Amino acid sequence: WENVTLQGRLTSPYSNAQYGYAVDINEDGDGVVIGAPYVGNIGYVYISTRSGTTWASHTLIYGSGSSGHYNGTTVQIYGSGTSSRVYFSKNYGPGYVYVYGLNNGGAWTNTDAFYPNGGVNGDGAAHNGAFAIDKHGGTKIVLGVPYQDSTVDGYSASNNGEVQIWEATSSTADDWSHLVSITGCQDQANVGSPSLVYKVAMWDKMVVA
């Protein structure tokens, strides 16, 4: 890291957008996804790609919804070129993960959207860093649900939170299904409202929450 040069600079045309609130780069280093969740308090999600040492102006992938949705407080990207898949959060209901891919015409389109298994309004899933894709294979997503109620060893806890693992059900990672849930331990449940998971990470068979 002694010889680092600036290749490009991307900015938002909107005031108070908090452009770059969440960012991620793909494995080949030629695609970047950017969250700007405070554009109109709805949130925009952008992607930029690199050719050689030149980064293209960003492309808007998503910017729909209502005030308070804050799209893009968490963003992830996996793959490159036409196999790229972009994942981002939407703070709506229990919290959603949206999946976007390139169609045959080269346009970004929604291929899936899911919310936590057993989720209810206000669970906060995926928001503010609470989901991540396995960059080792791209077929698993760890999803944090920090405000989900749970019962552990007979103890009921409000907002105890849990971690869910989701798995791609298609070879193109366009469709996803719930695989397993992990809840907090008894001691955490006794705390009452510890909100187990705000940030999560995943690599191959390892999950950090």
C-alpha positions, 0 to 999 in steps of 0.5 A: 500500500505504499504506492496507491493512486486515485483512479476516480472520484464518484459523487452525488448530485443531491444534497444530504444524500450521504452518498457512500454511506455503504459501499462494496467492491466485487472480487475482481475490483472492477465493480462498485455498489454505492448506497445513498440512503438519505436521498429524500429519505428514500435512498438511491443505490448506484453501481459503477464499473471500471475499464482499465484504470477508468471508472464510469459514471455511476448508474442508478439501480434503484430509487423507489419507495417512500420516506423512511425506507432508506434504501442502501444502508447496506450494499453488497456486490458479487460477480462481475460483468453480466454475472454481477448480482447486487444486493441492498437493504430496504428499511420497510416492514421487517426489513428487506434484501433486494437482489438485482441482476443484469438482463439480456438487454444489459439493464439492471432488473429486480430478480428477488426480494426477501424479508426474514423468516418469521419477520414482523414490522420493525425487526430491522433486518438487513439495515445498517450493515446487518447482512452480507453475502459469502464472497467465497462462493456467492451462494449464501447470505447471512442476515441479521434481524436485530429486533426480532423477538425470540425464546431461548432455553425457555426464556422469552426476550423482546428484541433479542435478535437472531441471525438467519442464513439464506441460500441461493436456490438457482444457479444464477443466484436470482432466487433465495430461500431461508436455510437456518436461524441462530438465536442468542444464548440464554444469558443474552435473553436474560438481558431483556433487549440486547439486540443481538446483531447489528453487523454481520459478516460471512466467509465460506462456512464462518459467520461473524455477528 
